[in-house]
Amino acid sequence: MRKLLRFLTVPLLLWGLLANAQTRKVTGKVSSSDNKAVVSATISVKNSKAKTVSNEAGQFTITVPTGAVTIEVSSIGYTSKQVTIGASQTSVDVVLTASQNELSDVVVTALGISKEKKALGYATTTIKSESLVQAASPNFATALYGKAPGVTIGATPGGATSAVNISIRGLSSITGKTQPLIIMNGVPIRDGEASNNNYWADQRIRGNGLLDINPEDIDNISILKGASAAALYGAEAVNGVVLITTKSGAKTGKKGLGVDFSTSASVDQVAYLPQYQNVRGAGAPLNVSNGGQDAAGFVYFTVGGQKMRALPQYSINYGAKFDGQPIMTWDGKVRPYSAQTNNYAGLFQDAHNNNTTIALSNGNENANFRFSLTHSENEGVSVGAKNKKNIANLNTSFKIGKHFSTDIMVNLINQQTHNRPYSVDRLLNNFTGMIGIFDNGQWYKDKVLTSLGYRYRNGSDQSLTPNENIIYSNFRGDIADYMYRVIANTSDENSNRLISSVTNNWQITNHLKFRSRISTDFTNQTTEDKNRSEVPLIFGNSGYFGMSSYQSTINYTDALLTYNNKVGKDLDYNVTGGYTASKETSSSLSRGSDGGLSTENLYDLAASVNTPWSGSNRFSLVKDAFIGTANANYKNYLFAEATVRRDRTSTMNPNNNTFIYPSVNTSFIFTEAMDNIPSWLSYGKLRASWGVVGNYPSPYMANVAYNQSTLGTIYGGQPVLYTQVPTGTFGNDGIRPEQKNEIELGLEARFLNNRFGLEFSYYNAQVKDQILPLTLPSASGAGSILTNIGTLRNQGLELALNGTIIQQNGFKWEATLNLAKNINKVEALAPGLTRLLHADYDGNAAQLVSEVGQPMGDILAHPVLTDANGNMKVGSDGLYLLDADKMVKYGNAMPKLTGGLINGFTYKNFTLDALIDFRYGGSVMPTGINWMTSRGLTKQSLNYMDEAHGGLTYTSGGVTYHDGMLLPGVKADGTKNDIVVSQAYYYWNVYNWGGPQYSSSRYSLYVQENTYIKMREIAIGYNFGTKIASKLGANKLRLSVFGRNLFYLYRTIKDIDSEQTTAGSRWYQNVSNVGTNPSSRTFGVMLRASF
Amino acid sequence: MKHQNIIYKINYMKNFLIMMTLSLMVVVTSCKKTDFADSYADPSKISVSNIEKQYAGFLKANSSYVLPDYWNYFVVLRTTTDRYTQATGYTNVDKMYVPGDAGIGGNWDTYYNLLAQYRELQKIYAASSATDQAAKKIFITSATIYLYDFTQKLVDLHGSIPFSAAGNLSTNGGDYLKSLPKYDDAAAVYTKMLDDLKSIADELSSTSLTAATQTAFTNQDFVNGGNISKWKIYCNSLRLRMLTRVSGASAFTARYTSETAAILSNPSAYPVVSSNTDNIEITVKSVSSNGLNSSGFQSGLEDWNHNIASKTMIDYMKTNTDPRLRILFEPGTAAAGAFTGLDQLAANSVQDALIAGGTISIYNRSTLSRNKFFPGVLINAAEVSFLKAESYLKAGNATAAKAAYEAGVRQSAEFYFNTRSISGDNTAGTPAALTTAEVNTYLAQPAISWDAASTTAAKWTLIAYQKWVHFNVVQSLENWAETRRLKLVSLSFKADPTAQSMPPARWFYPSGESVYNTANYGAVKATDNLTTKLFWDTK
């Protein structure tokens, strides 16, 4: 058929050429359905070479043959349109409608350049505004769960002020930074890392810079995953790039002033707590431990001549079963002895959040703007934690004359954070802070302040209210200390952040344009810490006041010159050259009182008893790069691009700080290039890319230099000035950058009139010269040294399927499935080194290592000692002996498969959006939870407690017990084990702290696979009809209810949330620590209206 | 036409200006080569040092383990040596005799930081001119004395340690494979130190400094204030301590006898600490938080009831009306002035109840934990006197032994009363002043009196107990070494059925050694347990 047509058109063409002697001019205007000029639309005449583009006002003039002709008008983001012009017609107005998949057609790529998606030779994922805000996520990162294949999110528990990690295509650095670069409207913004895993260094849960970006202001997020996509960012892009485009006035699709309003309110509740046993209280059977309790498990106090029972002071909970009878509690109150199911949750609060945004926008062909104001308040589950934010955002662009345009973005974020969530480390990673079953957080809330407002006192401690001292047993000092601190101490952060940029565009000629941009991201923050005076002045000086200030600035600029033209009629090309530079500086200053406050609760440095201490910190980082790109487009179905970046950085030795990062990619739209495409295939594209990106050490890490300080004048006439060679991490002036080489192949297709879509990618990336602080024995002269010693490979597959599954009778079901599989492998470490140690836990009880040939993050522990026949060996106490000389792999921290399933249902005015995210494989070692088993707090620790639970009956010291266990194995003499142990003794010791040198703890049992399927978000909405909306003066009105982090459909670890171990920006900080804050579940309601 | 031309020119100008503005934006922010160099090095650090500055940096490296501080007292000593010597009372808990990795590692890493600074000092010294080397030798010599003091302490805790090849990472230019250190045999380390200190003792007798060096040395030496004769005293006193420590090892017995005799018989050539004015210590000059002081003592000793008195010590002091009792301890708040120590053999719930009840005595807060001026004791008169007493007793010189013993007791009491007097704290109330009469009475007590001790063995025991009381928590590591060596202080411990049942004979190596220094650790792995005795631990 096609051939026949072609055969027929040839004579027609010939005729047309012959008739070419006669032409005429047609003028016209291209506008969008909302009556805006469409600039740079292509107007071509069918069967003719004639072609032109519309000008700034959407107007065009084209020369066409006489007679009726058909013109085709196309523009990025709009559906192409064919219009027939009558023989006598001299003007024509064309209205284009925005294409349905507008965003999937145009994608923001590196340096903020928009490109047609079909031209891209690499994978990107774009997430639109609606899916970021439907569940009112307080930041954009936690709105990304499951929404992009290969992108995984890890949020530190604690609430809206806790740091969130993003990782793209696995992890590209063994010990370095793995967070992507974040670019907003083309300019880099401050993100920063957080580490919340070291309680002793910092007790409050910190956040990172991405939390400040308001999801309500985001139009779309584009994620550059592979090296080729991100190659223009060179050494900053080893972990991928997240490109944020904020909403502008150009896209409102309305005449006149547009007003958008949204408000939401939600509550976070503590969720996914350990499964506590509700059977017995503190103590132990007498044959296991005698702490002075009687056979029933109690100790006694005489109060007012009356003998009262109480629980003995034990951190283990294998004591008396709850009987509901009266008992003396540590706070001196008599209560029924029964399980307090709210024991741990009682230490926290419900967190209330609200968020309101009003946005105004307007635009015409010469200028447009969008201005929004947001106010949000977020509490944390940690008592007293509260964050208030005011965000103002202005996005505007205007034209200066015919050839210039300017875009201006101003984003101002004002924030007050009162009491960042306080780490619960001491309550979970510490035996003496674990709350018992007959204990309650509420009781601590009531007792930690004395009636005079001082800190609680123990025993016979000096006090003005001695009769309030805590004297009864089973009091947990660590819990009281936690509660005291969250109630009595305050920390207030006040910050202002300004992100602004100016972009100028100059169309020099039809083929040549110049763009330059300058931006700044400035943050100023002050913090005041106030700790109450703990004791009256007569007993000593206590309390604390500290103040600090922090400034951070990123100045950025780039300039791009682009030339485009065509060769012949089928090959378009463009060439770009440019320069980019940035300077990042930060400084902080802090001072605090020393030796307590001289006047009770006088919060000022003037109240410091000794000279206040002070500290300061600063850094500066300079980067620049020359960049060049060349693009070619053959007949709109074959695309190719090559890029190169030469960059320099100040974090490397100045004599060797210049590196080059190239990339190439190509895209082939086979459905447009080939004949005989079956009709069910609407669109098909193959792509391939290769690129190199890098990674540098953090500022000042490489340089070796002396620390210097002073001790003041001591014996001589001059102050004692001293230097020390660094013995923490030793630098390395010869360090090279990490280098990632990645190839990527992909297929994109759409079927059945674009109803179903598929995107598939395969990538293979090798990261060489990993920069590692290699741990050394301190006896060598330093704790670690910076080295280039590793090679890492990430290979993977990504698949995204989407489609409209049902669409009939007003009902629509759309679904997206995202899947990513990443295989990580350590290919090489230093010569002679096959294993790199990241962490040694609890005195060689377990280790986190990366081993050559394996994915990084193997979790090792000691196996049970076996004899020559493989029988497990039992010690004289009836517990297994551990093989102290051997460590075996029991898990690996890297997940095997991650993804999300997004379902959207629409029925008439109702919508239901449900997001499921999942992870398969990858292990964690939540030590704190296992120690809870050791303390007899988890359900697991009830096994074998009596005959009903499978316990054996045995006699000890003339008393019969029913909590026996017999471990299969052999004794030291090789005979079958016949030593019955109490289950209390078993759990206490087998899940205890420490390596074989200290204990019988089997850390191999602590390692658990972290597979889950979670209902992450549900939003149910109702769109009011225009009738109701218009009564309020609105043209759109929507009410919805939503929930986040709702429930698990499946999970392998029952005692914690799957993200509970997230405690820092580096992956190895997220394997074992459960002591940041409890996880939470959110419910809320939202109203959105447009006017 | 003209009109058009003007418009063209205006447009041209406008375009030009805009272009200039755009270009300027880039020029303003573009980077120069020097920007990169300027931001490479941390502005708070320096690339070159000198002998004087590095010397002070070396002395500073372990100051938090010399002056009482939180980590050393709370993490290291509280759970280890203070228990093993019963210098403090403590609640019996599981694994109470197993030294924890945090404590072991803290002490170990601090020593090797000190050694790394010493190696850097050697490196800077070696790279300086011959003139400078000649003029500034005192910095190396005195640093060596100080280093050996702590080298001995580390050997006494672990046995063999990395020493001769340790701390060289910077010297080796960052070659970390070359810098993994071998272990040196414990006895060999002692031999090396004794040899070196012997020659240093002679060298110092003939050392004279140029005026410039003396000024710099006085300024930078915050231990002895640039006083060479004090360094000489430190050196010889240290020799006496080291010789005494190894006296029971057969290979050293002869050396002990001859060298202590040589030292003690020639005090002008080999002076030792003979009065409290000679004490070698870091004196606190400023209690501000960045100065060298003992403000971390309070939480180090008071947190978690670390300051609880042991029954053994209180009973020994109370029975013999020890004048130091009121200055070293204070009665519990609910004890009505009575001194009582915690019984280590009691059940732990009983112990907890007693501690909570406030009847148990605690270490005197005004003398010790809240005394921010508490000195960083290195070696003092009482310790040296007891070393002398031991030497004379062993040599059969009973008269000289008695004099030294009694002098030691007097010096000990004087030391603690002096220390109390410089405290800015009065939480424990003002104590009655020390009188010579009460010391005399004390020395006449049947269980204290030298003459009343009928046998040589009994006299040995007297010395051992006096050392134990004198060292208490103040010189905890010396205390444990001497109680292990002499085994004469009678201490009763409750057995721990869950792990090491009694106090250990040594500490483990920190876990990092087996992991990061695997090959060298292999050579000492067999002895890395809690039961292998030190080579000098021969009783």
Contacts between the chains, C-beta under 8 A, distances in Angstrom:
chain1	res1	chain2	res2	distance
A	290	B	347	6.7
A	291	B	347	6.8
A	291	B	348	5.9
A	291	B	349	4.4
A	292	B	347	5.2
A	292	B	348	7.8
A	292	B	349	3.3
A	292	B	350	6.1
A	293	B	349	7.5
A	299	B	349	6.7
A	312	B	349	6.0
A	313	B	349	6.3
A	313	B	352	5.5
A	400	B	18	7.3
A	401	B	11	8.0
A	401	B	14	7.0
A	403	B	15	7.6
A	404	B	18	6.0
A	458	B	356	6.6
A	459	B	355	7.2
A	459	B	356	3.6
A	459	B	357	6.6
A	459	B	358	5.8
A	460	B	332	7.2
A	460	B	333	4.8
A	460	B	334	4.6
A	460	B	356	7.3
A	460	B	357	6.5
A	460	B	358	2.7
A	461	B	333	7.7
A	462	B	333	6.8
A	471	B	356	6.5
A	473	B	349	8.0
A	473	B	352	7.7
A	504	B	18	7.6
A	504	B	21	7.8
A	504	B	22	5.3
A	504	B	25	7.9
A	506	B	18	6.8
A	506	B	19	7.1
A	506	B	22	6.7
A	514	B	19	7.8
A	514	B	22	6.8
A	516	B	22	4.5
A	516	B	23	7.8
A	516	B	25	5.5
A	516	B	26	5.9
A	518	B	25	4.9
A	518	B	29	6.6
A	540	B	427	7.5
A	555	B	29	6.2
A	556	B	29	7.7
A	557	B	25	6.3
A	557	B	26	5.8
A	557	B	28	7.8
A	557	B	29	3.9
A	557	B	30	7.4
A	558	B	26	8.0
A	559	B	22	7.3
A	559	B	23	7.8
A	559	B	25	7.7
A	559	B	26	4.5
A	579	B	26	6.5
A	579	B	30	6.7
A	581	B	29	5.5
A	581	B	30	5.3
A	581	B	31	5.0
A	583	B	29	7.5
A	583	B	31	7.5
A	583	B	35	7.5
A	594	B	288	7.0
A	594	B	289	4.5
A	595	B	289	7.8
A	595	B	295	7.1
A	610	B	287	6.3
A	610	B	288	5.5
A	610	B	289	6.3
A	610	B	295	7.8
A	611	B	288	4.3
A	611	B	289	7.1
A	613	B	289	4.3
A	613	B	290	6.8
A	618	B	43	6.9
A	618	B	44	7.9
A	619	B	42	7.7
A	620	B	38	7.8
A	620	B	39	4.6
A	621	B	39	6.1
A	622	B	31	5.5
A	622	B	35	4.7
A	622	B	36	5.6
A	622	B	38	7.9
A	622	B	39	4.8
A	623	B	31	7.8
A	624	B	30	6.7
A	624	B	31	4.3
A	648	B	31	7.3
A	648	B	36	6.0
A	649	B	36	7.2
A	650	B	35	6.9
A	650	B	36	4.4
A	650	B	37	7.7
A	650	B	38	7.5
A	650	B	39	3.5
A	650	B	40	5.3
A	651	B	39	7.9
A	651	B	40	7.2
A	652	B	40	7.4
A	653	B	40	6.9
A	654	B	33	7.6
A	654	B	36	5.3
A	654	B	37	4.0
A	654	B	40	5.3
A	657	B	36	5.9
A	657	B	40	7.9
A	699	B	39	7.1
A	699	B	42	7.8
A	700	B	40	7.8
A	700	B	41	6.9
A	700	B	42	3.9
A	700	B	45	7.8
A	702	B	40	7.7
A	703	B	40	5.9
A	703	B	41	4.8
A	703	B	42	6.5
A	703	B	45	7.6
A	704	B	170	7.8
A	704	B	174	7.2
A	705	B	41	6.0
A	705	B	42	6.4
A	705	B	45	3.8
A	705	B	46	6.0
A	705	B	47	5.1
A	706	B	45	6.0
A	706	B	46	5.2
A	706	B	47	7.3
A	706	B	48	7.6
A	706	B	49	4.9
A	706	B	54	7.9
A	706	B	57	7.8
A	707	B	44	7.7
A	707	B	45	5.9
A	708	B	44	7.8
A	708	B	45	6.8
A	708	B	46	5.3
A	708	B	49	7.7
A	708	B	53	7.2
A	711	B	56	7.1
A	711	B	60	6.9
A	711	B	222	6.6
A	711	B	290	7.8
A	711	B	291	6.7
A	711	B	292	6.1
A	712	B	285	7.8
A	712	B	286	6.1
A	712	B	290	7.6
A	712	B	291	6.0
A	714	B	219	7.9
A	714	B	222	4.5
A	714	B	225	7.6
A	714	B	285	5.5
A	714	B	292	7.7
A	715	B	218	5.4
A	715	B	219	6.7
A	715	B	221	6.8
A	715	B	222	6.4
A	715	B	225	3.7
A	715	B	226	6.3
A	716	B	215	6.8
A	716	B	216	7.8
A	716	B	218	4.6
A	716	B	219	2.7
A	716	B	220	7.2
A	716	B	226	7.2
A	717	B	215	7.8
A	717	B	219	6.8
A	718	B	219	5.0
A	720	B	56	5.0
A	720	B	219	6.6
A	720	B	220	5.8
A	720	B	222	5.8
A	721	B	53	5.4
A	721	B	56	6.9
A	722	B	53	5.4
A	722	B	54	7.4
A	722	B	55	7.8
A	722	B	56	3.6
A	722	B	57	3.9
A	722	B	59	7.9
A	722	B	60	5.5
A	722	B	220	7.7
A	723	B	46	6.8
A	723	B	49	3.9
A	723	B	53	4.4
A	723	B	54	5.4
A	723	B	57	4.8
A	724	B	54	7.8
A	724	B	57	4.1
A	724	B	58	8.0
A	724	B	60	7.2
A	724	B	61	6.5
A	724	B	117	5.6
A	724	B	120	7.8
A	725	B	54	7.9
A	725	B	57	7.9
A	725	B	116	6.1
A	725	B	117	6.4
A	725	B	120	4.3
A	725	B	170	5.0
A	727	B	112	7.4
A	727	B	113	4.7
A	727	B	116	4.9
A	727	B	117	7.7
A	730	B	169	6.0
A	730	B	170	7.3
A	730	B	174	6.2
A	731	B	174	8.0
A	732	B	174	5.9
A	774	B	176	6.6
A	775	B	512	7.6
A	775	B	515	7.9
A	775	B	516	5.6
A	776	B	169	7.1
A	776	B	176	5.6
A	776	B	179	7.3
A	776	B	180	7.5
A	776	B	516	5.8
A	777	B	162	7.7
A	777	B	180	6.7
A	777	B	181	7.4
A	777	B	512	5.6
A	777	B	513	5.6
A	777	B	516	4.3
A	777	B	517	3.8
A	778	B	108	6.6
A	778	B	109	4.5
A	778	B	112	4.4
A	778	B	113	7.2
A	778	B	510	7.9
A	778	B	512	6.8
A	779	B	108	7.8
A	779	B	112	4.9
A	779	B	115	7.7
A	779	B	161	7.7
A	779	B	162	4.1
A	779	B	166	4.5
A	779	B	167	7.0
A	779	B	181	4.9
A	779	B	513	7.4
A	779	B	517	6.6
A	780	B	166	7.0
A	780	B	167	7.4
A	780	B	168	7.2
A	780	B	169	5.1
A	780	B	176	6.4
A	780	B	179	4.2
A	780	B	180	5.7
A	780	B	181	6.0
A	780	B	517	7.4
A	781	B	112	7.3
A	781	B	115	7.8
A	781	B	116	4.3
A	781	B	119	6.6
A	781	B	166	7.4
A	781	B	167	4.7
A	781	B	168	5.7
A	781	B	169	3.1
A	781	B	170	5.9
A	781	B	171	7.7
A	781	B	179	6.0
A	782	B	116	6.9
A	782	B	169	5.0
A	782	B	170	7.8
A	783	B	109	7.3
A	785	B	169	6.9
A	785	B	174	6.1
A	785	B	176	5.1
A	787	B	176	7.5
A	832	B	177	7.6
A	837	B	515	5.9
A	837	B	516	7.4
A	840	B	511	5.9
A	840	B	512	7.4
A	840	B	515	5.9
A	843	B	100	7.3
A	843	B	101	4.3
A	843	B	511	5.5
A	844	B	101	8.0
A	844	B	511	4.7
A	844	B	514	7.2
A	844	B	515	7.4
A	847	B	515	7.7
A	989	B	498	7.6
A	994	B	95	7.6
A	995	B	511	7.3
A	997	B	98	7.5
A	997	B	508	6.6
A	998	B	95	5.9
A	998	B	98	5.5
A	998	B	100	8.0
A	998	B	499	6.6
A	999	B	95	7.1
A	999	B	498	7.9
A	999	B	499	7.3
